[in-house]
Amino acid sequence: MTKPAAPRRHLPTSPFNVPVAPPAKRFELGDRVSHDRYGLGRIIGVEDGIAMLVDFGGDRQTRVVSPYSGMNKL
């Protein structure tokens, strides 16, 4: 029997297959956004790098925390 191969580790000096972090999403006060769960909304409050307060219409205001998964700028 053979052992399963161990996952390869990335060497910091290797030019191949460098892991790339996705760019951070940036939103500003007044931006129109779309959220996967809540729908369309407008940013009404900003906590730099921490969270956004988004008005999704009616009385529904939600605080969406960083990394803002599911939220996209329109």
Sequence and secondary structure as in RCSB ss.txt:
>XXXX:A:sequence
MTKPAAPRRHLPTSPFNVPVAPPAKRFELGDRVSHDRYGLGRIIGVEDGIAMLVDFGGDRQTRVVSPYSGMNKL
>XXXX:A:secstr
           TT  SS           TT EEEETTTEEEEEEEEETTTEEEEE STT EEEEETT TTEEE 
